Amino acid sequence: MASGNDMKAHQQTYSGFLGLVKWGTILTALVTVFVVYMISR
């Protein structure tokens, strides 16, 4: 279990991770839509 001393660092790291997952998901969805559009033309 994490000690109280590194909780701030943990929260910053986890916040960055969540941002990366969010933008990665959005980018993947956009690329998928583009590829499906290109295939269907």
TORTI-857591 format. One record per residue (C-alpha): residue number from 1; residue in one letter; chain; z, y, x. Coordinates in steps of 0.25 Angstrom, whole numbers, plus 5000, padded with zeros to 4 digits. Example, Ala and Ser with C-alpha at 12.3 -4.5 7.8 and 13.67 -1.06 7.14 Angstrom:
<atoms>
<1 A A <5031 4982 5049>> <2 S A <5029 4996 5055>> 
</atoms>
This chain:
<atoms>
<1 M A <5000 5000 5000>> <2 A A <4997 5014 5005>> <3 S A <5008 5023 5009>> <4 G A <5010 5036 5003>> <5 N A <5006 5043 5016>> <6 D A <4991 5039 5015>> <7 M A <4989 5041 5000>> <8 K A <4982 5055 5002>> <9 A A <4972 5048 5012>> <10 H A <4970 5037 5002>> <11 Q A <4968 5046 4990>> <12 Q A <4957 5054 4998>> <13 T A <4950 5041 5003>> <14 Y A <4950 5035 4989>> <15 S A <4945 5048 4983>> <16 G A <4934 5048 4993>> <17 F A <4931 5034 4990>> <18 L A <4930 5036 4975>> <19 G A <4921 5048 4977>> <20 L A <4912 5039 4986>> <21 V A <4912 5028 4975>> <22 K A <4909 5039 4964>> <23 W A <4897 5045 4971>> <24 G A <4892 5032 4976>> <25 T A <4892 5026 4962>> <26 I A <4884 5039 4957>> <27 L A <4874 5038 4968>> <28 T A <4872 5023 4966>> <29 A A <4869 5025 4951>> <30 L A <4859 5036 4954>> <31 V A <4852 5028 4964>> <32 T A <4852 5016 4954>> <33 V A <4846 5025 4943>> <34 F A <4835 5030 4953>> <35 V A <4831 5016 4957>> <36 V A <4830 5011 4943>> <37 Y A <4822 5023 4939>> <38 M A <4813 5021 4951>> <39 I A <4811 5006 4948>> <40 S A <4808 5009 4933>> <41 R A <4797 5019 4936>> 
</atoms>
